[in-house]
Amino acid sequence: QFKGALYMSMKEWMELDIDNLETEPVTELEKQRVKQHILKKRKKTPLWKSIGVAAVLLISATTVTTFAFPSVAAQIPFMNNVMSYFNDDYGQYTNFELFSDDLSLVDSDNGVSILIDHAVYDGTNIIVSYALETEKDLGKSIGVSGGNWFDVKDAIAMRGSDYIIQIDDTHYVGVAEFTPTFKNGVNPETIEVSFKPKAFYNYETLLEVKGDWSFNFSLNRVDGTVVAVNETVKNEQVSLTLNSIEFTDVSTVLAYTQFASEDLRKEWLSVTPTLTVKDDLGNIYVDGLGGGGSTSDDFITFTGTTYFGAIKDGATKLFIEPTAIASLENGRGHEKIQLDSIVIELTK
């Protein structure tokens, strides 16, 4: 731990001589206190742009105004390892730092400095880690407001989520996960990402800090292997076909199509799949997670993906347990429809 480093200004950080820093040890008790604090305060802000309502993302041709300062992240402990602050019980971010691109992009305005730390594109999903330094305490429950979240060039729609947690009065870390959809369902080998937040907003105090921040960067698809599965499990109400699995160094992506019976759809407003994924070593990768997707016929057909971290070494089988959630939406009631498991043999 770097003593006092978290309370320096961005300018002081950039000029910091790390060779002469005074350090102090961190006890296991202190580590646990930090972990508990983060788990209690962690907030999730879902961001959903439905393909069904044809949400279109446009990226303006704004001049790039960000600058890369690799020394910044290297000298600042919390910026150098943003993912370590997030609870990762399922190992989703295990290989993120190793195989992601180190971007170290910084932009500042109106007392808020943003660092885009690392990012990775697995061919389907994008994960970006970032950090904030503020001149004043913005509180614990903050998120990006005013539009202009992460956008991807040529995407016709996008879904995703954003987490921001406060680690002290003026420092925050965040991770954004999003999945763009491209025309004809063809994902490019290289994507261009922009991030132009308009403001940061506290959901509890209504405090809002506006600014003009702008980031543009490109990401190449990490190498992966796609395995066709085409296995279906069903009952009288619903069926799910696992179309394929893609394995990369940072993620595993399941692509599937769910079909709901017309009788089921007449009774419920929506029918969406959730998955629980385990391996033969007892590792749990996903526990009842609803992946993002789209429907063009009011949930009679739902096509989507669910992704999680890389498969653990030594695992030889994956057990995929689908559950369809038939819902009246808005908390008005739902029904769970359990399907048989799909077993996937893993080969080296």
Secondary structure as UniProt FT lines:
FT   TURN            3..4
FT   HELIX           5..7
FT   HELIX           10..14
FT   HELIX           18..20
FT   HELIX           28..41
FT   STRAND          44..48
FT   HELIX           51..53
FT   STRAND          67..68
FT   HELIX           70..75
FT   HELIX           77..80
FT   HELIX           82..85
FT   TURN            89..90
FT   TURN            92..95
FT   HELIX           96..99
FT   STRAND          101..109
FT   TURN            110..111
FT   STRAND          112..121
FT   STRAND          126..134
FT   STRAND          142..145
FT   STRAND          150..152
FT   TURN            153..154
FT   STRAND          155..168
FT   TURN            169..170
FT   STRAND          171..182
FT   HELIX           183..185
FT   STRAND          190..195
FT   STRAND          199..202
FT   TURN            203..205
FT   STRAND          208..210
FT   STRAND          215..221
FT   STRAND          224..234
FT   STRAND          238..248
FT   STRAND          252..260
FT   HELIX           262..267
FT   STRAND          270..279
FT   TURN            280..281
FT   STRAND          284..289
FT   STRAND          292..294
FT   TURN            298..299
FT   STRAND          301..308
FT   TURN            313..314
FT   STRAND          317..327
FT   TURN            330..331
FT   STRAND          334..338
FT   STRAND          342..345
//
